[in-house]
């Protein structure tokens, strides 16, 4: 029954603008309470309010949209199965991402992942390797930056990528990332620092190479 809800809720088209998953979201918290009692409509609401984040993080970890959507099905089945373990008041984001990361890891271990090309989600331009706070106004430049960050993600080791994606692209706090990954905050900071350095180095080298080749506008 839960599988039917997941299959219906997860569309195969473009991701819509879904509200962010957040423990302070009263509507979401109420839906969680109802879903724990077996209310499938409430669970469908949880999926709709969480779909964008789930597919986004799976895409960024696995590097393939088809894999991300396949794993998203498993993630929400696990959410349904383990919803009783969620403690109201804790960060739902961290709880959800912990399930998502474990599902992605299981998919990789099982060899169920297609070739990764890290074509990024459209909202990946919220992180700038140059350290600029605002994304460029030019649509082409935004697209180029998304592609660049996407390629840089493929250069990161597994734990580095997980920590970087959750901290810098998904916007979790260091403590939430530590909870999601099951490690100490200091360890998360180390992974994130290393990942940032690698991403910036890769992007700088790629931009320099493009400039030498006349690829920059």
Steps between C-alpha positions, in 0.01 A plus 500: 500500500780740586672406176192607304504838671869547423459400135212742453663790682840483334446638153725426204502856372685808614512567870259768608563764759445301818503661845817437696498220754550652843425395858337842554249437223175463697312356204767236452511417870125452506522279192767289672275450803212390278720280283631319808139404566469350151357798311620448141383843386725652766789285380437618145532857630835411660620368164387810313668732749823295502531373143720778369756463777506121480549483124748789512728341758481158332584660166798680645629190680443247222552726199211369294139619485355155426685350796389791718134438420537124549666550838239762595238225481699296750563802720132575541418136562753512783352827625159330516648195672704691759283806555424375848866549594491873420489707817279809464709810561824363353620614159284320245751606234785318673280194563387492137850553363636221719257261333582645157876468544470141624280410203754653260781308666301176478434560130870548433596190699241296313642614168160643407637833380532594133790694355530830686526820301396743775270707283388735775151596615392847391539640852863398545614857433449593865871429559768710337860372491619859473329589826248744354175509694267582211466280190579674170207663320605351168313171439788355298748573778268335753476192280877490454553526875252218570681279252836590648391421856341180374829386347685601815273278711618197304855566622409469869532182704177353636499652850635832373221522244234410756621760749544771234159435342314505832687799646556730204241400241210381716562758773503283812690615806821322593319333789220379272753364252677318782169347607411401144840343431546346844828673575638772727462866408879541491523218246233666287693828506809317382319333210327824400823700513680244284210481256478878465870521426476225237194656336657846487825358365319301231287798401800735488695261280200441272436874463868566429507222239183634340651848488813371330283321246292812441194341658416784735273779388 
